[in-house]
């Protein structure tokens, strides 16, 4: 499964400079492949930036990317 991660422009040595988007409207937000994940990012860019502002205030978004989740053992 693939998830969306939003990276922020934070000062060096800041531990938490990224936000993993786990849910949308109370439901898990995961994608079966990278293509669907990036399509969602493209279609919902403003909403994702708004979510980042809720968590980080006026810190600018550096990058929004999709990553494959590590499989559980």
C-alpha positions in Angstrom: 0.0 0.0 0.0 1.0 3.6 -0.7 0.6 6.7 1.5 1.0 10.4 1.1 3.8 12.2 3.0 4.0 16.0 3.2 7.4 17.5 3.9 7.8 20.9 5.3 10.6 23.6 5.2 11.7 23.3 8.8 14.9 24.5 10.6 17.8 22.1 10.6 17.7 19.5 13.4 14.0 19.6 13.7 12.7 16.1 14.4 9.2 16.4 13.0 9.4 17.9 9.5 6.9 15.6 7.7 3.3 14.6 8.0 2.0 11.3 6.9 -1.6 11.5 5.7 -3.3 8.5 7.2 -7.0 9.4 7.0 -9.6 11.3 4.9 -13.1 11.9 6.4 -12.4 9.4 9.2 -11.4 6.6 6.8 -7.9 5.2 6.1 -6.3 6.8 3.1 -4.0 4.3 1.4 -3.5 3.5 -2.3 -2.8 0.2 -4.1 -0.1 1.7 -6.3 1.9 4.9 -6.8 -0.1 6.1 -9.8 -3.4 6.3 -7.8 -1.5 8.0 -4.9 -0.1 10.7 -7.1 -3.4 11.2 -8.9 -5.0 11.9 -5.5 -2.2 14.3 -4.6 -2.7 16.2 -7.9 -6.5 16.3 -7.5 -6.3 17.4 -3.8 -3.3 19.6 -3.7 -5.0 22.5 -2.0 -6.6 20.3 0.6 -3.3 18.7 1.4 -1.6 22.1 1.8 -4.4 23.1 4.1 -3.9 20.0 6.2 -0.2 20.9 6.5 -1.1 24.4 7.6 -3.3 23.0 10.4 -0.3 21.1 11.8 2.6 23.4 11.0 1.0 26.9 10.8 2.6 29.2 8.2 5.6 26.9 7.5 5.8 26.4 3.7 5.3 23.0 2.2 8.6 21.7 0.7 7.3 18.6 -1.1 4.3 16.2 -1.2 5.3 12.7 -2.2 4.0 9.1 -2.1 5.8 6.2 -0.4 5.2 2.5 -0.1 4.3 1.5 3.5 6.6 -1.0 5.1 5.0 -4.4 5.4 4.3 -5.6 9.0 5.8 -8.8 10.1 
